[in-house]
Amino acid sequence: MAKNLVELQSQMQSDILKRESGVLKRFSVPKHTTAEKRFAVYQDAYQIRLVEVLSEDYEVTWKYLGDEQFYQLAVEYIKTHPSDQTNMRWFGRHFPEFLTQSPLSSDHPVLTEIASIEKALDDAFDAADGDTATMEDLAAIPPEVISDLTFKLHPTCRLLRQKTNALDIYMALVNEQTPDPLESFDETKYTLVWRSDMMCQYRALDAEEGMLVDLMLEGKDFALMCEMAATMQDADSAASRVAGHITNWLQSQMISQLIFAK
């Protein structure tokens, strides 16, 4: 009896998760209803809870789309990416990528980029702790090796490369304001997300700073960063501009390690 109960519970759970009906033949139901209707109560309740999870994780995307379109997308997402983790925090991890394949994205190209900002903020909050380099660490580096200095970004940092005014729209919706119309750009728009003192931060980067953070991620040294900055703006002030960015990154707790050959 116990074994049969365990098997029934297991099959019932599987059918709820997958919206299947293999367990229905084992149901006993009153005359005024059907097994399908009774079981749909559990399946619908589970689906509604998953939609709620997505609406909590992607609240701004939901605001941008409205209830009906977001619900339709959420149901399609549930079919495409059934929950496969016991921790619901990770259920929506594929949502921005899923949006790139949605027909709605052709009418709302900003969708994926808004959702990517929300995901980056959640990921930054949950990211592992790491060491934080300081201005004192920088001052201790011998001047003769500065040109070979490389930087390791803090593990909470996320660099987003976007082609619309998604950040402006996101900020307007967060502040309960009417967002500006969608704009698309040929050049890349950079947004940096990170965690500092247990608070998630984000800000737009101009083209030069975005390029420099990209170089940091590639492990390029200070000398090359200055060389590339010289191609972006005034060449004579390139080194001082890069030094200014580094100072800001250190003060913002965005760098975990300064690396140089000893």
Steps between C-alpha positions, in 0.01 A plus 500: 500500500778741596687425181189562290442830680857612433465407134168685475643811664804489273291465184260770613787739566652424162170559320451831682849617410478389138127566452444139399207269582639151563371494857137579410400138451568443870261776613160435655269797440143602585242498224474877477859547379784329313850386585636752252325791671609392846861451398507829307454679834845380610662554160360852468603589855855387429512697176365812669771474765769478232355805325514683834867408537578644157299815570699552822838440333412707192266759648614782271464284188148421623425872545627572149289229337187507714315209661363321194814493285724415794271213602506359145878518493528343844283203401711443189815526709368237744442262208844566354694502827320287762624552853800273558634637829370462854590864562252726317762775485642334189177432315512820294871486414431432130234770460706772324635246250150359450373848417742528207309214333154637572297656215426785742866602483457613141245757621680567830875461435573655839340206687810285526713794607265606780480141622881473480534798736267334749684169476839670540381673818373172646820319400716775649310479827547121519858491370779369718690739721849595391798705606484873431811687386559847645683820416763394756562185296549713190737741680714205611574387143849600377475771230724304262239219466188717464495457124470122543224525761179304432175500690257232613142618525306418815296178458175694541566715191287454189565698181200533269544597136174634361366666187195686635414752770399207725669648807308828469173310458586274794577796728180681403285196576676440833425860594135468392555742212390481138799371301631671189426335166727217395824602333743271321867582443774383267763536771508282811356642822675367811338443839703378797335316790678406823454459875656738749449483878218248451316735263464446127614794289469578132598780267547578135855518367610722216668342198852542635432357844301213353791420269743509796286263707487267201882512488515422872283195444743388229794537741665786312755714683507868592730589207258357243205663671673838468585428137137419420370799696725720287299393194170598665572857616796734554817290480704721734258451789434128441716376789343741748150407384572130544650570843184692590282205399714264705468726804122505459485121460705446815291744703183334371626154608493368145853353490596197703867469407792695351734266317858567390817302438723524807 
